[in-house]
């Protein structure tokens, strides 16, 4: 999957790690429907960020849009903000259904971090291209998952 690498994660403070995961969980909670694919993606993210499954479940249950938008304002490094948008797009598209509530949430978070809507659209397009190539690779390699 298209996860941040360990070098990127190491650049995040503990607070930023928490904010990243909380905001990503908010993406899943935005439409109040959590698919199996979304859960699997979140579990992999939690492992990379060294967060327990229980903590992750609590983050999803307690996702509050207004609070998350305020927390997004704390991400002031543009590179980190763009990576967060990419991760939000990944989890939103992983189940092949990008819901209007998810789109609105991503755009609100992007605005809070001063990321332009056109940049969000471009990132989402790249994520969708990646997912399409990944699915094609699975078929060609006769594998369930391509990494």
N, C-alpha and C positions, 0 to 999 in steps of 0.2 A: 504493500500500500504506500501511499504518498504521505508518509509521516515525516515530521521534522527529525533530523538526525541528532545524535547525542551531542555533537558540538553545538548545535543551535540551542538545545535544551540547557546545556551548561552555561549559556550566556544569560539565561533568565534568572532573576532573583526568585527566592521562595514565593514572595508575594505575586510576582508575575506568573509563575507556574500555576498558582492557585487561580488567579484571574483568568488565565488562558483556559484551563479546564472548566471553570465555572461558566464562562461565556460559551464555550463549545457545548456544554450540557444544556445551556439555555437555548441553543439552536435546536437541539432535539426536542426540548420541551415546548418550543414555540407553537407547534401545531397539535400538541397534546397526544401525539401518536408516536410511539417508539417502535421502530421496526427491528427485526432480528439483526439485519445488516448494520443498523446504527449502533445497536448495543455492542456488537462485535468490534466495531471500529472504536467505540469509546473504551472498551476494555483494553484494546491494544494501546490506545493513547495513555490510559492510566498506568499501564506497565512502563511505558517509556518515561512518564513523568513521576514514576514511583509513588503512586497514590493507590490506596486500597479500593477494592470493589465496593465496599460499604460506603466509603467516602464519596465515591463516584455516584452511587445511588442517591445519597443524600443531596448531592449537588443538583441532580436532575429534579428531585422532588421539591427542593427549595428555590428553584430558579425563579427570580423575580426580575422582570424586564427592566423596570426603572433602576433598580439597584445595579444590575449588570451594565446598563448604559453608563451609569456613573463610574463604575469600576473600569470600564473601557477607556475612559478619559485618562486613566493613570498610565496607559500604554502610550508613551510619547515618542518612542523610537519607531520611525516609519517602517524600517525593515521588519521589526517584530510585529507591528500592526498588520502589515501586508501578509505575513505568515499566518497570523491569527485569522485573517479573512480567508486565506486559502484553506485552513483547517475547517473553518465553518462551512465553506462551500463543499469540501469533501464529505463531511458528515451529512450535509443536506442532500447531496446527490447520490450518496452511496446506495440508497434504496430505490433509485431511479424515479423518485417523486420529489420535485422541488415545489413545495407548497407556498402559497402566497404569504402565509404567516411567517414562514422561514425567510422568504425574500425580504419582507418588511423588517424583520429582526436584524438580519445581516446588514441591511442598509442603515438602520438606526445605529448599530454598533460601529459601522464604518464612518458614519458622520461624526460620532463622538470621538473617533481617532483621527479625524481630518483626512479620511480616505475618500477620494472622489467616486461617485456612482459608476462612471465609465470604467474606472480601474477595477471596481468590484465585478462588473460585467465581464471584463477581459480575464480576470482571474477565474471566474466561474467557467468561462469558455475553455480555458486551459485544463481545468479540473475535469470537465466533461470529456475533453479529448483524451486525457490520461486514462479515465475510466473506460472509454471505448477501446483504446489500444490494449489496456489490461485484459478486458474481456476477450478480445480477439486473440491475444497471446495465450490465454487459458485454453481456448478452442484448439489453436494450432499445436500447443504442447500437450494437449489432452490431459490437462491438470485442472483441479478444482480452483486453486488459487495461484496467482502469479505474483512473485515478489522480486 
